Amino acid sequence: MKTELVTTLKRQATKLLAELREEKEPVLITEHGKPSAYLVDVEQFEQIQKKLELLEGLARGEKAILEDRVVSHEDAKKRMQRWLK
């Protein structure tokens, strides 16, 4: 992963963005020697968001199972009939 100073970002933003679009590699921005932010290209960010949504859905499902908030396939089909007509 590429690392850049915040001052480099300020001075060479256009160049860094062009490299980001080309290389598709996140850039770690540091400020005073400490990590401050990640710069990622739009497609990567959107993919990450979709993956997070999927993981959150899986976590909700696992929690429902642990809390015994589940129904059988047959019961689910019956409940869904009103929306499927």
C-alpha positions as CSV (number, residue, x, y, z in Angstrom):
1,M,0.0,0.0,0.0
2,K,1.2,3.4,-0.9
3,T,1.7,6.0,1.9
4,E,1.7,9.8,1.3
5,L,2.0,12.8,3.5
6,V,-1.0,15.1,3.8
7,T,1.1,17.9,2.3
8,T,1.7,15.8,-0.8
9,L,-2.0,15.3,-1.1
10,K,-2.5,19.1,-0.8
11,R,0.2,19.8,-3.4
12,Q,-0.3,16.9,-5.8
13,A,-4.0,15.9,-5.5
14,T,-4.6,15.7,-9.2
15,K,-1.5,13.4,-9.7
16,L,-2.4,11.2,-6.7
17,L,-6.0,10.8,-8.0
18,A,-4.8,9.9,-11.5
19,E,-2.5,7.3,-10.0
20,L,-5.3,6.0,-7.8
21,R,-7.6,5.5,-10.8
22,E,-4.8,3.8,-12.7
23,E,-3.4,1.5,-10.0
24,K,-6.5,0.9,-8.0
25,E,-4.3,0.7,-4.9
26,P,-5.5,2.5,-1.7
27,V,-3.3,5.4,-0.4
28,L,-2.7,5.9,3.3
29,I,-2.5,9.6,4.1
30,T,-0.4,10.5,7.1
31,E,-0.4,13.6,9.2
32,H,2.4,14.4,11.6
33,G,3.7,10.8,11.0
34,K,0.4,9.2,12.0
35,P,-2.2,7.5,9.8
36,S,-5.0,10.0,9.1
37,A,-7.1,8.7,6.2
38,Y,-7.3,6.2,3.4
39,L,-7.8,7.4,-0.2
40,V,-9.6,4.8,-2.2
41,D,-11.0,4.8,-5.7
42,V,-14.8,5.1,-6.1
43,E,-15.3,1.5,-7.4
44,Q,-13.3,0.0,-4.5
45,F,-15.3,2.1,-2.0
46,E,-18.6,0.9,-3.4
47,Q,-17.5,-2.7,-3.4
48,I,-16.4,-2.4,0.2
49,Q,-19.8,-0.9,1.1
50,K,-21.6,-3.8,-0.6
51,K,-19.5,-6.3,1.3
52,L,-20.2,-4.6,4.6
53,E,-24.0,-4.6,3.9
54,L,-23.7,-8.3,3.2
55,L,-21.7,-9.0,6.3
56,E,-24.2,-7.0,8.4
57,G,-27.1,-9.0,7.0
58,L,-25.3,-12.2,7.8
59,A,-24.6,-11.0,11.3
60,R,-28.3,-10.1,11.8
61,G,-29.2,-13.6,10.5
62,E,-26.8,-15.3,12.9
63,K,-28.2,-13.2,15.8
64,A,-31.8,-14.2,14.9
65,I,-30.8,-17.8,14.9
66,L,-29.1,-17.5,18.3
67,E,-32.2,-15.7,19.7
68,D,-34.4,-18.4,18.2
69,R,-36.2,-15.8,16.0
70,V,-36.6,-18.1,13.0
71,V,-39.4,-19.8,11.1
72,S,-39.6,-22.9,8.9
73,H,-39.5,-22.6,5.1
74,E,-43.2,-23.5,4.9
75,D,-44.2,-20.9,7.5
76,A,-42.1,-18.3,5.6
77,K,-43.8,-19.1,2.3
78,K,-47.3,-18.8,4.0
79,R,-46.3,-15.4,5.4
80,M,-45.0,-14.2,2.1
81,Q,-48.1,-15.2,0.1
82,R,-49.8,-11.9,0.8
83,W,-46.9,-10.0,-1.0
84,L,-46.5,-12.5,-3.8
85,K,-50.1,-12.3,-5.1
